Amino acid sequence: MTQKRSATANSTLPAAAVAAARSRAAPRGRQLVKTLNNIKITIICGFVTILVLRGTIGLNLGTPAADSEKQNHEEEAKRIIAEIRSDGAEPDDEPPWNENVTYVFEPRVRDWNSRRADWLRRNQGFPNVVNGKPRMLMVSGSPPKPCDNPIGDHYLLKSVKNKIDYCRIHGIEIVYNVAHLDRDLSGYWAKLPLIRRLMLSHPEIEWIWWIDSDALFTDMVFEIPVKKYEGFNLVIHGYPDLLFEKHSWIALNTGSMLFRNCQWTLDFFDVWAPMGPKGPTRDEAGRVLTTFLSGRPAFEADDQSALIYLLITQKDKWMDKVFVENSYYLHGFWTGLVDKYEQMVERYHPGLGDERWPFVTHFVGCKPCGSYGDYSVEKCLKSMERAFNFADNQVLKLYGFRHRGLVSPNIKRTRNETTTPLEFSPYQDVPAETIEPVEKKTIRILSSEFDEGPEKISTRQQQLSHSEAGNFLGGSNH
């Protein structure tokens, strides 16, 4: 019995020990699993950190060959961009600007009206009137260097496309410039030497129409009423009361204006340009303009303020040939227009050109290639997209398409003319008088070397039939 009890007692001791051991082993097992999980999380976090560092600071863990090739591509891209942004390899051989000498355009041109008229008589292939309309050349431009950011170049491209569309519809020639023709007249003033050079190189052009790169045509049907301006040599948007009563520095806007090709314009440029040379001359002129014009901030002289100053101080000399236009939007300030496009579509139609359907929407303060100091980047870019698509819808409508929204680059079909294409006129919104039949293509090869007068301009013109013109341009005639 004693042995049995002893055996029974002994048999219960291992069971208690096993239970106690199990109770101690369970926490250690959970701890081990927890430790392994922590290790896994640590490894994952480390991997993610490496990826983030690689993307943000350029940490590269690739193969040496791939790393070297990538580095070479990056260095080559940086070199090309730096070369483009440089002033060029050729040394500057122009003499330094003497601030004590009044700036003048060279060469000085006199008796331009009669010399131009004589040139037109001797060159009948270059008439200054086509189909009863004075010949017009649209001119615009942007800086020669790339924009500070890619989005700026993108919107410059859209701006150029917008102007080409308008000129194509209305039969207007266009020049887009990306070069500084005069190193002293830069910035605001770069348009003056460009317009003057084009005027002298193209005596066949009657009107030169300057328009800023940040201005968009938003009425693709409206036409400049040139007959209204017979007897005038400068057409500019503005308000006479602001000009002569308040001397406001925004009484006129030089972002969209027309110049007649004549001696008056050349003489006016000779008086206008001396305020423009960069440096002390422009700075001092800026101080004079700020003192004279109401509301003008203190900054260097700009072409708009200088033009207003001249027309006020020399009114008797110039104003009888200046037409201040405000019956339509030759210049329309964008902030009051871009949010109303949908209402315009519901209530009105293109061809009006005024506040009901603005001819030009001008993004003053939103230079697409420069800074956006006056307005936020988001507001500027969204508004420019709306204006472009609003205008582009009028072009796409000719072909049966439109944008899905004013902030969308995507388009949708609005009509199906696959089976009956001739039932739809591609010019249904264009006034009949603007549609000009084309019987033959004319390829003009014009080389000009202008020094003192049109008698030194040499021209060569070649007229080809429609099929020959297509072959000449590398196209086909179907």
PyMOL commands that set and color helices and strands:
alter all, ss='L'
color gray80, all
select helices_A, chain A and resi 2-56+64-85+112-122+150-170+187-201+226-229+240-245+263-275+280-292+303-313+315-321+334-336+338-347+377-399+421-423+432-434+454-456+466-472
alter helices_A, ss='H'
color red, helices_A
select strands_A, chain A and resi 129-130+133-134+136-141+173-177+207-211+215-217+234-238+252-260+322-325+360-362+401-403+411-413+442-446+459-463
alter strands_A, ss='S'
color yellow, strands_A
deselect
rebuild
show_as cartoon
